[in-house]
Amino acid sequence: MLSTSQSAAVIVVRTVHTNADVTVSFSRTRTRFRPAGAASVVLAASLLLAGCAAPNLGGEGGGTSGAGSQATGSGPAEQDRADEPADESARPERDQAPRTEPSPVPAPAEGPVDDPAPPPATGLDLTEHSTSDPASPWVVVNKRRPLDPIDYEPDLTVVRGYLVRTDAARDVAALLDAADADGVRLTLRSAYRGYPKQVAVYEGWVAQLGAEQADAVSARPGYSEHQTGLGVDVGGTTRPECDFEACFGETVEGRWVAEHAAEFGMLVRYTRQNSSVTGYAPEPWHLRWVGRELAAHMRATGVTTLEEVFDVPGGDYAD
């Protein structure tokens, strides 16, 4: 307060504050004045300090407070991080301290953290079907486990012009229909191959690549999933040059198959991660029907091969 017997002085107060800093400055006119006392000045400063937290006081946030005052230069109020632009250069400048202190970093959880969680129990009886009977939906055919009899022929049904084993046909058709509904144009490129056909296919690879390389890309007659009628090869329309090539896995169709095949009881049978178990190079186009229950069990447990599910040998040929 000022003495009423003197001309009033102009007191300009500028407050530039963070959480803890306040600057109070006084300027006066040439007219002499006499403060009412030191206590009054302390009281005025205290009131101004208390007012720093009040919203919209004295043009806070960069506005002007009248003649003789200056903008504080404060940036916009701190925003929620989720609302900030991803591009660092697009963020507004912030020369104002945050309004709140950062949250403390939580202490690390006690106890071991590297122990993997046990696989979920699915309740599926893995002895329900045979893994050696060629008529079983769970038959495991690989380079160590040929069909018995070696010239086995299944019951077959036509799906989009290709022969597929009858118990798999409904799910194969449903897979293709679901892809169509999602705007993904999957095509069937190969399905059942009888024993004579598999002989011709394998011998063609041997003539082209030699026996050792042929074994890496084609099954010997009697050792092929295609002979069971449970294996199909799919292709795509966006990049047809990738059919029967590793790049199929990078196509729209290949990604859709990897995500949705299990919903229709099918596995992407040969992958880069499991090639040492299956004995084959990656084939993102080759699907094997095992039924929806087993496919769901394998997805839930994270096991990707029939060899591991049923604890049967895999890998390369014995000879």
Helices and strands as residue ranges (DSSP letters): H 38-51, G 81-83, G 88-90, E 156-159, E 162-165, H 166-181, E 187-190, H 195-209, H 211-217, G 225-228, E 231-235, G 240-242, G 246-250, H 252-260, G 261-264, E 266-270, H 275-278, E 283-289, H 292-301, H 306-310
